[in-house]
Amino acid sequence: MSEAEAVMASDLRSDCGSCFGLCCVALTLTKSSDFAIDKPAGKPCPNLGEDFGCGIHAKLRGEGFSGCTVYDCFGAGQKLSQVTFDGVGWREEPGSAELMFPLLPVMKQLHELLWYVGDGLRRDAAKGVWGELRALREETEALTRGSAEELVALDVEGHRLKVNAVLVKVGELVRGEWAARVPTPKKKGKKRRVDFRGADLMGARRAGADLRGMNFRGAYLIAADLNGADLRGAEVIGADFRDADVRGADLSEALFLTQTQVNAGRGDGGTRLPAGVERPRHWG
């Protein structure tokens, strides 16, 4: 990763101290195992302080707000707060809330795409599409710097589809390189399955498995046992890792892995993570 790419990656990490508590206001909370209360979009969470800090941040899980410890905005909150709205908060300018709050999911999607594009740019196997990725990164970054009115009018889904077409190519190239390193099954006639796109793998037992180069795009890995599994080169874009056991798993080269996915899983000190993805504090 070049110095410029490292700086960009750091901008895609949440910095709550530079945000106007947007996720605590703009998003809807539904009372469940993830959230202790119901809260409509646009209404501040009762735990949000006057300084936009969370009053129970250190004990969110114990207070029934485990969903807050999983959520990650990819740095969208501080971009909206400090760039789009020039550091002027919704409490200072109440009229700005009408624009500011609906833009959080828009900016989040753009920053998420930047994260994926950046991951592709650090993969030597994807050199053949680096030119396309760099062009998309420049275009997407320019969109994030647009005015609030421009962001409201943006066809973010159309842009996402455009970027995804290249991400699919990245996945094929990276997975192919890693899958080639896996020994051929000894059993004659047995072929290793590598495509689990959108598969229901809830509760699947894959402890210690060699999952290198496999495609888990959009797969349901909820509560899956991946303890000690090797997921290097496995594509996990959109995969649901809620309560997945990734203790001791090697995710260091998992393709398109995000902070949100890691936050949702259950890991430990032996879990290997990619550069730029932090070990969640609730892992212990």
N, C-alpha and C positions, 0 to 999 in steps of 0.2 A: 504494500500500500504506500503510495507516494505521500509526501507531506501535505499536499493540497487535498488529497482524498481523505487523509486522516483528520484534517480540520473539518471537512464537510461531514464526516461521520460523527464527529463530536457535536455538530449542530443538530444531529438527528437523535440526540439523547434528551430526555426530558430534563428541564431545569425549572423546577417548580418555583424557585425563588425569583425567577424573571417572568412569571406568568400571573395573570389576574385570577387564578383559581378557576379557570374556565371549565375544566372537567367536573368541578364540584358544583357548577351552576348549569352549564349548557346541556348536560346529559340527563337522561331519564334513569332513575333508579327504581327497580322493582323488588319489593320485599321477598327475600328468598334466602337460600343458604349463602349467597354472595353479598347480599345487602340487608341490613337490619330494618330498613325503612322503605316506604314508597316515596318517591320524590319526582314531580314532573319536571320536564326540561324547562329551563329558564328560572327555576326557583333555587336559591342557594341552599346547599346542604346545611343543616343546623350546626354542623361541626366546623364550618368555614369561619375563620377568624377575620377580624377587621384588616389584618395585614395579609390576607389571602392565604394564610397558612392553615393547616389542618390541626384542630385542637386535640385530636386523638391519634395523630400520625404514628406514634410509637406503639400503639396498642390496637391498631385497626382490626387485626384478625380476631383478637379477643373480644372486641366490641361488635363483632358480626359484620364487618366490612371487608371480608377477604377479597371481594371483587376489586376494591380500590388498590390492593397490592399487586393485582395482576395487570391492571390497565396501564398502558403506556401510549403516549401520544406522538412518539417519534420526534419530539421537539416542536410540534405544531403549536402548542400553547404559548410558548415564549415568542415564536415567530409572529403570531397574531398580535400578541400583547405589545411587543417592542418594535415590530417593523410595520405591520399592516395598520395598526392603530397608534403608532408613534409614541408608545409609552403612556397613553392616556386611558385609564381604566373605565369600566362600566359604572363604577360608583361615582367617579368624577363627572362623567358624561353619560347619565342614564339612558339617553337617547341612542347611544351607540350599541346598546345590548341587542337591539332588534337585528342588527347586522352581525355583530360579533359572535353571538352564541351559535347561530346556524353555520357559521364558517369553520367551526372547530373540526367537524368531520370532513369537510372539504380539504382543509390544510393537512389534516392527518393523513388522508389518502395520498396527497402529493408527496409528503415526507416519507411515507411508507414506500412509495415507488422509488424515491431517491435511495432509500436503504437497499432495495433489491438491485437497482442499477449499480450501486457502489459495490455490492457483493460480486456481481458479475464481472466488474472491472478488475477485481483482484484475483480472478481465476485465469491462470495461463491457458487452460483448456479452451477458454472462450475467446481467445485472441482474435479469432476470425470475425467476431461481431463487436469488438471493442469500439470500432468507429461508430456503429449504430448506437451503442450504449452511451458514448460520450455526447453524441448529438441529443439523445433523449434526456440525458442529465442536464445539459445546458437549457433545453427547452422547458423541462419541468422546474428547474430552479428559477427560471424567468417567470413562470406562472406563479410561483410562491411569492414573488415580489410584486405582484399586481395589486391594484387598489382593492378595497373591500367590494366595490361595485363590480369590478372585473371578475373577482373570485365568485361572486354570487351568480354571475352569468356564465361561468365556466362549465363546459360539458365535461365534468371530471370523469364520468364513466367512459366516455368516448376516448379520452386521453389514456385512461387505464387500459383499455383494450389495445390501444396502439403500443403501449409499453409492454404489455403482456406478450404480444406477438414475438418480441425479441427475447423476453425472458424465457419463453418456451424453448427457443434455440439454445440459450445458455444452459438450460436444464439438460437438454439432450447431449450437449457437448461434455459438460462436467460429469454427468452420470455415466456416460459412456467410458470416459477415462478411468473412473474409479471402478466400474463394474469389470473392466478388463483385468484388473488386478486380483479379482476373486478367483480362486482355483475352480476348475470345472468339477462338478459333482462326480464322485467316483462311481456311483451307481449308473450303469449303462442305461441309456435312454431317458434318464431323468434330467429335466431342464430346470435351471434355477429361475423361479419367478421373480421378476424385478418390478413389475408395474402394478402398483396398488393405488392408482389415482382414484380418489373419492371412495375408497374402500371402507367398510365398516369393520374396524379393528378394535372396537371397544372391548377392553379387558383381555386383549390378545396376549398370549404368553410368548415373548420374544427375548427373554433374559439371556444375555450372553451371545445373542445371535450376530452373525456377520451380515449386516444390512447395508454394506457399502454399495453406493451407486443405485440404490433402489428409488423408485418414484412414489413418494407419499403425498403428492400434490392433492390438497383438499381432503386427505384421509381423516377418519375419526379414530384418533389414538387415545381417546378418553379412558383413563384408568388402565392403559396398556402396561404390561410388565416389560420394560426396556432396560431393566437393571443390567449394567455391564455390557450392553449392546454396542456395536460399532456402527455408527451412522455417518461416518465420513463419506462425503460425496453423495449422500442421500438427499433428494430434493424434498423439502418439507413446506413449501409455500402453501399457506392456507390450511395446514394440518392442525387439528385440534388436540393439544397436548394436556388438556385439563386432567389433573390428578394422575398423569402418566408417571410411572416410576422410572426416573432417569438417573438413579443413583449409580455412580461408577460408569455411566455411559460415556462414549466418546462422541461428542457433538461438535468437536473442534473445527471440522470442515463440512458440517451439514450445510447444504445450500439453501439460502434464503431464510435461515433461522432468525427469528426476531426476539426482542426482549420480552414481549408479551407472551410468546409461546414458552419461553424459559420460566417466566414468572408463574405460569399456570401449572407447570409440572412439579414433581417432587424429586429434588436432587440432593446431593451432599458434596462434601469436600473432594470426592473422587470424580465428580462429573467434570468432564473437559468441555469448555465452552470456546466459541470463536472470539477473536480479538474484537473489542467493541461491545460485547455482550457481558453484562455484569452478573455476578452471582447474587441471586436474591437474598436479602437479609433473613427472610422467613424460612430459608432452608436450614438455618442454624449452623 
